């Protein structure tokens, strides 16, 4: 959240950021990850994101990472009940 790009996008002060992080700590569900988890991802660092969504029983994964838009990944996620959407799609659903 302290990345310059995110700070420019959302303009959160340090106090607002701290409050948001505290909210996440209260409302989040911790999941235990399997270091041997395999999925059809090009970038191995994306496995953590995908496994977290799967283990946390997410129905939607919002990302602009192009690796998540490959047909293999979309099919893999769909078979586990996870829909991949971009920020605009998610925002339109929430508003």
N, C-alpha and C positions, 0 to 999 in steps of 0.2 A: 504493500500500500504506500510505501514511501518512495516508490520509483517516481522519478520526475514526470514521466508521461502520465501516470495515474494522478499525481498531485495536480497537474495542469487540467486534466479531465474533470476531476471532482472537486478540486479546491478545498480539501479538508484541512483544517488547522490541526496542530498536534493534539489539542484537547479533543476535537471531534474524532480524530483517528483513534485515539486511546479509547474513547467511549464506544466506537464501532467495534474495536477489537474485544472489548469486554463483553459486548453483546454477542459476538461470535463465540466466545468462550462459554457463555451460558447456554446458547441455543444449539451449539454444534454437537454432533455425535461422533465420537472417536471410533475409528475402525482400525483393525489390525491388518497390516499388509503382509502378503506372502512374497518373500524375496525371489521365489522361483516362478512367480506369475508370468504367464505367456499370453500374448494377444497379437493380432496382426498389425503391429505398429511399426512404422519405419524408424521412428526416433525412440530409443529405449527409455529416455527420460519421460516420455508421455505415458508409460505404463503405470506410473504412480497415480496420475490423474484418472486414467481409465479404471484402474483397480479400486480407487477410492470411491468413484461413482458406483461401481458395481457392488462393492461391499457395503456401501451405505444405502443401497436400494434406491438410488436416484432414478427418476423417470426421465429427467432432462439433463443434458450436459451442455452448457453454454460455453462456446469457445470460438475464437477466430483462427485458431491453429489449423492450417490447411491439411495437416496430416490426419485430422479427424474427419475430413470430408472425402476420403478415399472410399470407393464402393465396398472394399473389404471391411474397413473399420465401421462404416455405417451398418452393414449387414451384421457384423459381430455384435455391435451395440444393440441393434434392434432385436436380435435373438435373446438378449438379456433384458429387454424391456426399457432400454435407454435410447432416447431420441437426441440426436445431435442438432443443436440450433445455434445460430449466430446471435449477436447482441441485439440487433434490430428485431429479429423474430421474437426473442424473449421479451423485450421491452413492449412490443405491440400486444403480446398476450397478457402482460401484467397491467397494462394501462387501461 
